[in-house]
Amino acid sequence: MRVALCGLGKLGWPVAMAWAEAGHDVVGYDISPMAKEIISSRKYPHREERAQEMLEKTTVRVVDSIAAAVALSD
């Protein structure tokens, strides 16, 4: 399933990565530029269990707008 998540903060990132790990095609959007920094650096700034491990191999993509996220989801 192609899913979009709007809001990649402390809760949104782990949810997005768990969905991707479960086999879904996940695209995310966040108003903060930190979301793109996290995906490009592959460094998770919070202390959520397994988050860093999932981030290192995630397929989550971050887009620039809600419209783009919606267009890439079911």
PDB file of N, CA, C and O in Angstrom:
ATOM      1  N   MET A   1       0.843  -1.169   0.000  1.00  0.00           N
ATOM      2  CA  MET A   1       0.000   0.000   0.000  1.00  0.00           C
ATOM      3  C   MET A   1       0.893   1.238   0.000  1.00  0.00           C
ATOM      4  O   MET A   1       1.930   1.261   0.663  1.00  0.00           O
ATOM      5  N   ARG A   2       0.496   2.246  -0.730  1.00  0.00           N
ATOM      6  CA  ARG A   2       1.213   3.528  -0.748  1.00  0.00           C
ATOM      7  C   ARG A   2       0.540   4.454   0.263  1.00  0.00           C
ATOM      8  O   ARG A   2      -0.632   4.801   0.118  1.00  0.00           O
ATOM      9  N   VAL A   3       1.295   4.848   1.290  1.00  0.00           N
ATOM     10  CA  VAL A   3       0.727   5.680   2.349  1.00  0.00           C
ATOM     11  C   VAL A   3       1.534   6.959   2.515  1.00  0.00           C
ATOM     12  O   VAL A   3       2.729   7.005   2.225  1.00  0.00           O
ATOM     13  N   ALA A   4       0.846   8.004   2.993  1.00  0.00           N
ATOM     14  CA  ALA A   4       1.486   9.282   3.282  1.00  0.00           C
ATOM     15  C   ALA A   4       1.266   9.619   4.747  1.00  0.00           C
ATOM     16  O   ALA A   4       0.207   9.345   5.313  1.00  0.00           O
ATOM     17  N   LEU A   5       2.269  10.207   5.339  1.00  0.00           N
ATOM     18  CA  LEU A   5       2.182  10.640   6.730  1.00  0.00           C
ATOM     19  C   LEU A   5       2.587  12.102   6.772  1.00  0.00           C
ATOM     20  O   LEU A   5       3.694  12.459   6.367  1.00  0.00           O
ATOM     21  N   CYS A   6       1.697  12.941   7.258  1.00  0.00           N
ATOM     22  CA  CYS A   6       1.985  14.362   7.404  1.00  0.00           C
ATOM     23  C   CYS A   6       2.311  14.618   8.869  1.00  0.00           C
ATOM     24  O   CYS A   6       1.446  14.527   9.740  1.00  0.00           O
ATOM     25  N   GLY A   7       3.559  14.934   9.120  1.00  0.00           N
ATOM     26  CA  GLY A   7       4.045  15.158  10.472  1.00  0.00           C
ATOM     27  C   GLY A   7       5.102  14.124  10.813  1.00  0.00           C
ATOM     28  O   GLY A   7       4.778  13.009  11.220  1.00  0.00           O
ATOM     29  N   LEU A   8       6.365  14.493  10.647  1.00  0.00           N
ATOM     30  CA  LEU A   8       7.467  13.571  10.913  1.00  0.00           C
ATOM     31  C   LEU A   8       8.265  14.051  12.122  1.00  0.00           C
ATOM     32  O   LEU A   8       9.464  14.316  12.033  1.00  0.00           O
ATOM     33  N   GLY A   9       7.582  14.153  13.231  1.00  0.00           N
ATOM     34  CA  GLY A   9       8.229  14.539  14.479  1.00  0.00           C
ATOM     35  C   GLY A   9       8.603  13.311  15.282  1.00  0.00           C
ATOM     36  O   GLY A   9       8.848  12.240  14.727  1.00  0.00           O
ATOM     37  N   LYS A  10       8.643  13.473  16.576  1.00  0.00           N
ATOM     38  CA  LYS A  10       9.062  12.394  17.482  1.00  0.00           C
ATOM     39  C   LYS A  10       8.174  11.161  17.368  1.00  0.00           C
ATOM     40  O   LYS A  10       8.655  10.043  17.554  1.00  0.00           O
ATOM     41  N   LEU A  11       6.909  11.334  17.070  1.00  0.00           N
ATOM     42  CA  LEU A  11       5.993  10.205  16.894  1.00  0.00           C
ATOM     43  C   LEU A  11       5.875   9.796  15.429  1.00  0.00           C
ATOM     44  O   LEU A  11       5.838   8.605  15.118  1.00  0.00           O
ATOM     45  N   GLY A  12       5.816  10.764  14.537  1.00  0.00           N
ATOM     46  CA  GLY A  12       5.599  10.475  13.121  1.00  0.00           C
ATOM     47  C   GLY A  12       6.697   9.655  12.471  1.00  0.00           C
ATOM     48  O   GLY A  12       6.410   8.742  11.696  1.00  0.00           O
ATOM     49  N   TRP A  13       7.956   9.967  12.777  1.00  0.00           N
ATOM     50  CA  TRP A  13       9.059   9.214  12.182  1.00  0.00           C
ATOM     51  C   TRP A  13       8.995   7.732  12.523  1.00  0.00           C
ATOM     52  O   TRP A  13       9.057   6.908  11.610  1.00  0.00           O
ATOM     53  N   PRO A  14       8.873   7.347  13.805  1.00  0.00           N
ATOM     54  CA  PRO A  14       8.800   5.913  14.104  1.00  0.00           C
ATOM     55  C   PRO A  14       7.609   5.218  13.442  1.00  0.00           C
ATOM     56  O   PRO A  14       7.722   4.074  13.001  1.00  0.00           O
ATOM     57  N   VAL A  15       6.479   5.904  13.373  1.00  0.00           N
ATOM     58  CA  VAL A  15       5.301   5.318  12.718  1.00  0.00           C
ATOM     59  C   VAL A  15       5.593   5.098  11.231  1.00  0.00           C
ATOM     60  O   VAL A  15       5.328   4.022  10.697  1.00  0.00           O
ATOM     61  N   ALA A  16       6.137   6.116  10.571  1.00  0.00           N
ATOM     62  CA  ALA A  16       6.453   6.005   9.146  1.00  0.00           C
ATOM     63  C   ALA A  16       7.443   4.868   8.890  1.00  0.00           C
ATOM     64  O   ALA A  16       7.284   4.099   7.942  1.00  0.00           O
ATOM     65  N   MET A  17       8.455   4.769   9.735  1.00  0.00           N
ATOM     66  CA  MET A  17       9.463   3.722   9.541  1.00  0.00           C
ATOM     67  C   MET A  17       8.899   2.339   9.822  1.00  0.00           C
ATOM     68  O   MET A  17       9.277   1.373   9.159  1.00  0.00           O
ATOM     69  N   ALA A  18       8.004   2.226  10.794  1.00  0.00           N
ATOM     70  CA  ALA A  18       7.372   0.935  11.078  1.00  0.00           C
ATOM     71  C   ALA A  18       6.496   0.506   9.909  1.00  0.00           C
ATOM     72  O   ALA A  18       6.492  -0.666   9.535  1.00  0.00           O
ATOM     73  N   TRP A  19       5.756   1.441   9.332  1.00  0.00           N
ATOM     74  CA  TRP A  19       4.938   1.121   8.164  1.00  0.00           C
ATOM     75  C   TRP A  19       5.824   0.656   7.008  1.00  0.00           C
ATOM     76  O   TRP A  19       5.498  -0.317   6.329  1.00  0.00           O
ATOM     77  N   ALA A  20       6.945   1.350   6.782  1.00  0.00           N
ATOM     78  CA  ALA A  20       7.865   0.969   5.705  1.00  0.00           C
ATOM     79  C   ALA A  20       8.456  -0.411   5.977  1.00  0.00           C
ATOM     80  O   ALA A  20       8.577  -1.230   5.066  1.00  0.00           O
ATOM     81  N   GLU A  21       8.820  -0.663   7.218  1.00  0.00           N
ATOM     82  CA  GLU A  21       9.382  -1.957   7.589  1.00  0.00           C
ATOM     83  C   GLU A  21       8.367  -3.089   7.372  1.00  0.00           C
ATOM     84  O   GLU A  21       8.741  -4.230   7.100  1.00  0.00           O
ATOM     85  N   ALA A  22       7.080  -2.751   7.496  1.00  0.00           N
ATOM     86  CA  ALA A  22       6.020  -3.740   7.284  1.00  0.00           C
ATOM     87  C   ALA A  22       5.728  -3.966   5.793  1.00  0.00           C
ATOM     88  O   ALA A  22       4.881  -4.785   5.437  1.00  0.00           O
ATOM     89  N   GLY A  23       6.436  -3.235   4.933  1.00  0.00           N
ATOM     90  CA  GLY A  23       6.298  -3.456   3.501  1.00  0.00           C
ATOM     91  C   GLY A  23       5.529  -2.413   2.728  1.00  0.00           C
ATOM     92  O   GLY A  23       5.324  -2.569   1.524  1.00  0.00           O
ATOM     93  N   HIS A  24       5.097  -1.353   3.385  1.00  0.00           N
ATOM     94  CA  HIS A  24       4.346  -0.303   2.697  1.00  0.00           C
ATOM     95  C   HIS A  24       5.307   0.696   2.045  1.00  0.00           C
ATOM     96  O   HIS A  24       6.432   0.886   2.506  1.00  0.00           O
ATOM     97  N   ASP A  25       4.843   1.323   0.976  1.00  0.00           N
ATOM     98  CA  ASP A  25       5.580   2.390   0.303  1.00  0.00           C
ATOM     99  C   ASP A  25       5.177   3.679   1.018  1.00  0.00           C
ATOM    100  O   ASP A  25       4.046   4.140   0.864  1.00  0.00           O
ATOM    101  N   VAL A  26       6.084   4.264   1.796  1.00  0.00           N
ATOM    102  CA  VAL A  26       5.743   5.392   2.673  1.00  0.00           C
ATOM    103  C   VAL A  26       6.420   6.664   2.209  1.00  0.00           C
ATOM    104  O   VAL A  26       7.618   6.688   1.928  1.00  0.00           O
ATOM    105  N   VAL A  27       5.625   7.720   2.136  1.00  0.00           N
ATOM    106  CA  VAL A  27       6.128   9.055   1.846  1.00  0.00           C
ATOM    107  C   VAL A  27       5.682   9.953   3.000  1.00  0.00           C
ATOM    108  O   VAL A  27       4.565   9.829   3.504  1.00  0.00           O
ATOM    109  N   GLY A  28       6.568  10.854   3.407  1.00  0.00           N
ATOM    110  CA  GLY A  28       6.245  11.727   4.529  1.00  0.00           C
ATOM    111  C   GLY A  28       6.446  13.182   4.194  1.00  0.00           C
ATOM    112  O   GLY A  28       7.210  13.532   3.295  1.00  0.00           O
ATOM    113  N   TYR A  29       5.748  14.025   4.929  1.00  0.00           N
ATOM    114  CA  TYR A  29       5.882  15.473   4.793  1.00  0.00           C
ATOM    115  C   TYR A  29       5.911  16.086   6.190  1.00  0.00           C
ATOM    116  O   TYR A  29       5.194  15.645   7.088  1.00  0.00           O
ATOM    117  N   ASP A  30       6.734  17.087   6.358  1.00  0.00           N
ATOM    118  CA  ASP A  30       6.742  17.867   7.587  1.00  0.00           C
ATOM    119  C   ASP A  30       7.139  19.292   7.245  1.00  0.00           C
ATOM    120  O   ASP A  30       7.981  19.522   6.377  1.00  0.00           O
ATOM    121  N   ILE A  31       6.529  20.243   7.930  1.00  0.00           N
ATOM    122  CA  ILE A  31       6.824  21.649   7.693  1.00  0.00           C
ATOM    123  C   ILE A  31       8.258  21.991   8.081  1.00  0.00           C
ATOM    124  O   ILE A  31       8.842  22.934   7.547  1.00  0.00           O
ATOM    125  N   SER A  32       8.817  21.233   9.000  1.00  0.00           N
ATOM    126  CA  SER A  32      10.182  21.472   9.480  1.00  0.00           C
ATOM    127  C   SER A  32      11.211  20.876   8.524  1.00  0.00           C
ATOM    128  O   SER A  32      11.039  19.753   8.051  1.00  0.00           O
ATOM    129  N   PRO A  33      12.273  21.615   8.239  1.00  0.00           N
ATOM    130  CA  PRO A  33      13.334  21.054   7.396  1.00  0.00           C
ATOM    131  C   PRO A  33      14.100  19.927   8.089  1.00  0.00           C
ATOM    132  O   PRO A  33      14.886  19.227   7.451  1.00  0.00           O
ATOM    133  N   MET A  34      13.874  19.753   9.386  1.00  0.00           N
ATOM    134  CA  MET A  34      14.565  18.697  10.126  1.00  0.00           C
ATOM    135  C   MET A  34      14.241  17.312   9.570  1.00  0.00           C
ATOM    136  O   MET A  34      15.082  16.415   9.638  1.00  0.00           O
ATOM    137  N   ALA A  35      13.049  17.121   9.026  1.00  0.00           N
ATOM    138  CA  ALA A  35      12.667  15.817   8.477  1.00  0.00           C
ATOM    139  C   ALA A  35      13.626  15.404   7.366  1.00  0.00           C
ATOM    140  O   ALA A  35      14.060  14.252   7.324  1.00  0.00           O
ATOM    141  N   LYS A  36      13.959  16.319   6.473  1.00  0.00           N
ATOM    142  CA  LYS A  36      14.902  16.008   5.396  1.00  0.00           C
ATOM    143  C   LYS A  36      16.311  15.826   5.932  1.00  0.00           C
ATOM    144  O   LYS A  36      17.075  15.016   5.406  1.00  0.00           O
ATOM    145  N   GLU A  37      16.661  16.567   6.967  1.00  0.00           N
ATOM    146  CA  GLU A  37      17.987  16.420   7.571  1.00  0.00           C
ATOM    147  C   GLU A  37      18.133  15.025   8.192  1.00  0.00           C
ATOM    148  O   GLU A  37      19.189  14.401   8.087  1.00  0.00           O
ATOM    149  N   ILE A  38      17.078  14.548   8.831  1.00  0.00           N
ATOM    150  CA  ILE A  38      17.114  13.226   9.455  1.00  0.00           C
ATOM    151  C   ILE A  38      17.314  12.148   8.403  1.00  0.00           C
ATOM    152  O   ILE A  38      18.137  11.252   8.590  1.00  0.00           O
ATOM    153  N   ILE A  39      16.585  12.216   7.314  1.00  0.00           N
ATOM    154  CA  ILE A  39      16.697  11.185   6.284  1.00  0.00           C
ATOM    155  C   ILE A  39      18.044  11.265   5.565  1.00  0.00           C
ATOM    156  O   ILE A  39      18.614  10.229   5.224  1.00  0.00           O
ATOM    157  N   SER A  40      18.559  12.453   5.331  1.00  0.00           N
ATOM    158  CA  SER A  40      19.837  12.562   4.621  1.00  0.00           C
ATOM    159  C   SER A  40      21.026  12.189   5.509  1.00  0.00           C
ATOM    160  O   SER A  40      21.998  11.606   5.027  1.00  0.00           O
ATOM    161  N   SER A  41      20.957  12.517   6.793  1.00  0.00           N
ATOM    162  CA  SER A  41      22.066  12.201   7.706  1.00  0.00           C
ATOM    163  C   SER A  41      21.972  10.782   8.270  1.00  0.00           C
ATOM    164  O   SER A  41      22.965  10.218   8.730  1.00  0.00           O
ATOM    165  N   ARG A  42      20.753  10.211   8.226  1.00  0.00           N
ATOM    166  CA  ARG A  42      20.493   8.895   8.819  1.00  0.00           C
ATOM    167  C   ARG A  42      20.842   8.881  10.318  1.00  0.00           C
ATOM    168  O   ARG A  42      21.329   7.884  10.851  1.00  0.00           O
ATOM    169  N   LYS A  43      20.579  10.012  10.976  1.00  0.00           N
ATOM    170  CA  LYS A  43      20.791  10.129  12.424  1.00  0.00           C
ATOM    171  C   LYS A  43      19.482  10.551  13.069  1.00  0.00           C
ATOM    172  O   LYS A  43      18.974  11.638  12.797  1.00  0.00           O
ATOM    173  N   TYR A  44      18.931   9.686  13.931  1.00  0.00           N
ATOM    174  CA  TYR A  44      17.664   9.977  14.592  1.00  0.00           C
ATOM    175  C   TYR A  44      17.935  10.745  15.897  1.00  0.00           C
ATOM    176  O   TYR A  44      18.685  10.260  16.744  1.00  0.00           O
ATOM    177  N   PRO A  45      17.339  11.929  16.073  1.00  0.00           N
ATOM    178  CA  PRO A  45      17.680  12.787  17.211  1.00  0.00           C
ATOM    179  C   PRO A  45      16.980  12.452  18.530  1.00  0.00           C
ATOM    180  O   PRO A  45      17.297  13.052  19.557  1.00  0.00           O
ATOM    181  N   HIS A  46      16.054  11.526  18.524  1.00  0.00           N
ATOM    182  CA  HIS A  46      15.308  11.193  19.737  1.00  0.00           C
ATOM    183  C   HIS A  46      15.693   9.798  20.215  1.00  0.00           C
ATOM    184  O   HIS A  46      16.375   9.062  19.503  1.00  0.00           O
ATOM    185  N   ARG A  47      15.261   9.439  21.406  1.00  0.00           N
ATOM    186  CA  ARG A  47      15.654   8.160  21.998  1.00  0.00           C
ATOM    187  C   ARG A  47      14.515   7.143  21.955  1.00  0.00           C
ATOM    188  O   ARG A  47      14.180   6.546  22.979  1.00  0.00           O
ATOM    189  N   GLU A  48      13.931   6.947  20.807  1.00  0.00           N
ATOM    190  CA  GLU A  48      12.864   5.964  20.648  1.00  0.00           C
ATOM    191  C   GLU A  48      13.488   4.595  20.357  1.00  0.00           C
ATOM    192  O   GLU A  48      14.420   4.485  19.561  1.00  0.00           O
ATOM    193  N   GLU A  49      12.971   3.574  20.999  1.00  0.00           N
ATOM    194  CA  GLU A  49      13.511   2.227  20.833  1.00  0.00           C
ATOM    195  C   GLU A  49      13.462   1.786  19.369  1.00  0.00           C
ATOM    196  O   GLU A  49      12.422   1.910  18.722  1.00  0.00           O
ATOM    197  N   ARG A  50      14.555   1.284  18.853  1.00  0.00           N
ATOM    198  CA  ARG A  50      14.725   0.761  17.490  1.00  0.00           C
ATOM    199  C   ARG A  50      14.682   1.820  16.400  1.00  0.00           C
ATOM    200  O   ARG A  50      14.872   1.482  15.231  1.00  0.00           O
ATOM    201  N   ALA A  51      14.443   3.085  16.728  1.00  0.00           N
ATOM    202  CA  ALA A  51      14.302   4.116  15.694  1.00  0.00           C
ATOM    203  C   ALA A  51      15.578   4.279  14.870  1.00  0.00           C
ATOM    204  O   ALA A  51      15.514   4.344  13.642  1.00  0.00           O
ATOM    205  N   GLN A  52      16.724   4.345  15.526  1.00  0.00           N
ATOM    206  CA  GLN A  52      17.978   4.507  14.776  1.00  0.00           C
ATOM    207  C   GLN A  52      18.224   3.302  13.877  1.00  0.00           C
ATOM    208  O   GLN A  52      18.642   3.455  12.730  1.00  0.00           O
ATOM    209  N   GLU A  53      17.971   2.132  14.382  1.00  0.00           N
ATOM    210  CA  GLU A  53      18.133   0.902  13.598  1.00  0.00           C
ATOM    211  C   GLU A  53      17.229   0.927  12.357  1.00  0.00           C
ATOM    212  O   GLU A  53      17.673   0.591  11.259  1.00  0.00           O
ATOM    213  N   MET A  54      15.981   1.319  12.532  1.00  0.00           N
ATOM    214  CA  MET A  54      15.047   1.375  11.396  1.00  0.00           C
ATOM    215  C   MET A  54      15.452   2.465  10.421  1.00  0.00           C
ATOM    216  O   MET A  54      15.352   2.274   9.209  1.00  0.00           O
ATOM    217  N   LEU A  55      15.911   3.613  10.929  1.00  0.00           N
ATOM    218  CA  LEU A  55      16.284   4.728  10.063  1.00  0.00           C
ATOM    219  C   LEU A  55      17.434   4.357   9.135  1.00  0.00           C
ATOM    220  O   LEU A  55      17.474   4.795   7.985  1.00  0.00           O
ATOM    221  N   GLU A  56      18.356   3.561   9.627  1.00  0.00           N
ATOM    222  CA  GLU A  56      19.515   3.186   8.823  1.00  0.00           C
ATOM    223  C   GLU A  56      19.142   2.389   7.578  1.00  0.00           C
ATOM    224  O   GLU A  56      19.896   2.378   6.605  1.00  0.00           O
ATOM    225  N   LYS A  57      17.989   1.720   7.596  1.00  0.00           N
ATOM    226  CA  LYS A  57      17.594   0.918   6.426  1.00  0.00           C
ATOM    227  C   LYS A  57      16.226   1.291   5.859  1.00  0.00           C
ATOM    228  O   LYS A  57      15.686   0.568   5.022  1.00  0.00           O
ATOM    229  N   THR A  58      15.664   2.405   6.305  1.00  0.00           N
ATOM    230  CA  THR A  58      14.307   2.762   5.884  1.00  0.00           C
ATOM    231  C   THR A  58      14.217   3.157   4.414  1.00  0.00           C
ATOM    232  O   THR A  58      15.188   3.616   3.813  1.00  0.00           O
ATOM    233  N   THR A  59      13.044   2.969   3.863  1.00  0.00           N
ATOM    234  CA  THR A  59      12.756   3.385   2.490  1.00  0.00           C
ATOM    235  C   THR A  59      11.813   4.582   2.466  1.00  0.00           C
ATOM    236  O   THR A  59      11.335   4.968   1.399  1.00  0.00           O
ATOM    237  N   VAL A  60      11.538   5.175   3.628  1.00  0.00           N
ATOM    238  CA  VAL A  60      10.654   6.346   3.710  1.00  0.00           C
ATOM    239  C   VAL A  60      11.251   7.479   2.884  1.00  0.00           C
ATOM    240  O   VAL A  60      12.447   7.760   2.956  1.00  0.00           O
ATOM    241  N   ARG A  61      10.392   8.122   2.099  1.00  0.00           N
ATOM    242  CA  ARG A  61      10.809   9.286   1.317  1.00  0.00           C
ATOM    243  C   ARG A  61      10.148  10.524   1.909  1.00  0.00           C
ATOM    244  O   ARG A  61       9.009  10.458   2.372  1.00  0.00           O
ATOM    245  N   VAL A  62      10.852  11.650   1.898  1.00  0.00           N
ATOM    246  CA  VAL A  62      10.317  12.915   2.403  1.00  0.00           C
ATOM    247  C   VAL A  62      10.105  13.833   1.210  1.00  0.00           C
ATOM    248  O   VAL A  62      10.999  14.015   0.383  1.00  0.00           O
ATOM    249  N   VAL A  63       8.902  14.414   1.132  1.00  0.00           N
ATOM    250  CA  VAL A  63       8.566  15.306   0.024  1.00  0.00           C
ATOM    251  C   VAL A  63       8.356  16.729   0.535  1.00  0.00           C
ATOM    252  O   VAL A  63       8.301  16.969   1.741  1.00  0.00           O
ATOM    253  N   ASP A  64       8.238  17.673  -0.409  1.00  0.00           N
ATOM    254  CA  ASP A  64       8.197  19.099  -0.084  1.00  0.00           C
ATOM    255  C   ASP A  64       6.822  19.681   0.195  1.00  0.00           C
ATOM    256  O   ASP A  64       6.720  20.829   0.627  1.00  0.00           O
ATOM    257  N   SER A  65       5.764  18.919  -0.042  1.00  0.00           N
ATOM    258  CA  SER A  65       4.426  19.493   0.169  1.00  0.00           C
ATOM    259  C   SER A  65       3.406  18.402   0.506  1.00  0.00           C
ATOM    260  O   SER A  65       3.601  17.221   0.221  1.00  0.00           O
ATOM    261  N   ILE A  66       2.325  18.846   1.116  1.00  0.00           N
ATOM    262  CA  ILE A  66       1.232  17.917   1.404  1.00  0.00           C
ATOM    263  C   ILE A  66       0.648  17.395   0.099  1.00  0.00           C
ATOM    264  O   ILE A  66       0.303  16.218  -0.007  1.00  0.00           O
ATOM    265  N   ALA A  67       0.539  18.267  -0.886  1.00  0.00           N
ATOM    266  CA  ALA A  67      -0.007  17.855  -2.184  1.00  0.00           C
ATOM    267  C   ALA A  67       0.832  16.735  -2.804  1.00  0.00           C
ATOM    268  O   ALA A  67       0.283  15.797  -3.381  1.00  0.00           O
ATOM    269  N   ALA A  68       2.141  16.830  -2.688  1.00  0.00           N
ATOM    270  CA  ALA A  68       3.015  15.777  -3.227  1.00  0.00           C
ATOM    271  C   ALA A  68       2.822  14.480  -2.452  1.00  0.00           C
ATOM    272  O   ALA A  68       2.797  13.402  -3.046  1.00  0.00           O
ATOM    273  N   ALA A  69       2.686  14.572  -1.146  1.00  0.00           N
ATOM    274  CA  ALA A  69       2.468  13.384  -0.317  1.00  0.00           C
ATOM    275  C   ALA A  69       1.162  12.697  -0.702  1.00  0.00           C
ATOM    276  O   ALA A  69       1.117  11.474  -0.837  1.00  0.00           O
ATOM    277  N   VAL A  70       0.115  13.469  -0.875  1.00  0.00           N
ATOM    278  CA  VAL A  70      -1.187  12.928  -1.245  1.00  0.00           C
ATOM    279  C   VAL A  70      -1.124  12.282  -2.640  1.00  0.00           C
ATOM    280  O   VAL A  70      -1.686  11.209  -2.861  1.00  0.00           O
ATOM    281  N   ALA A  71      -0.443  12.942  -3.560  1.00  0.00           N
ATOM    282  CA  ALA A  71      -0.345  12.425  -4.935  1.00  0.00           C
ATOM    283  C   ALA A  71       0.387  11.090  -4.992  1.00  0.00           C
ATOM    284  O   ALA A  71       0.141  10.283  -5.889  1.00  0.00           O
ATOM    285  N   LEU A  72       1.279  10.856  -4.044  1.00  0.00           N
ATOM    286  CA  LEU A  72       2.066   9.620  -4.041  1.00  0.00           C
ATOM    287  C   LEU A  72       1.481   8.530  -3.155  1.00  0.00           C
ATOM    288  O   LEU A  72       2.129   7.511  -2.915  1.00  0.00           O
ATOM    289  N   SER A  73       0.262   8.738  -2.667  1.00  0.00           N
ATOM    290  CA  SER A  73      -0.354   7.751  -1.773  1.00  0.00           C
ATOM    291  C   SER A  73      -1.679   7.249  -2.325  1.00  0.00           C
ATOM    292  O   SER A  73      -2.280   7.850  -3.216  1.00  0.00           O
ATOM    293  N   ASP A  74      -2.114   6.121  -1.760  1.00  0.00           N
ATOM    294  CA  ASP A  74      -3.422   5.588  -2.146  1.00  0.00           C
ATOM    295  C   ASP A  74      -4.483   6.320  -1.376  1.00  0.00           C
ATOM    296  O   ASP A  74      -5.670   6.037  -1.539  1.00  0.00           O
TER     297      ASP A  74
END
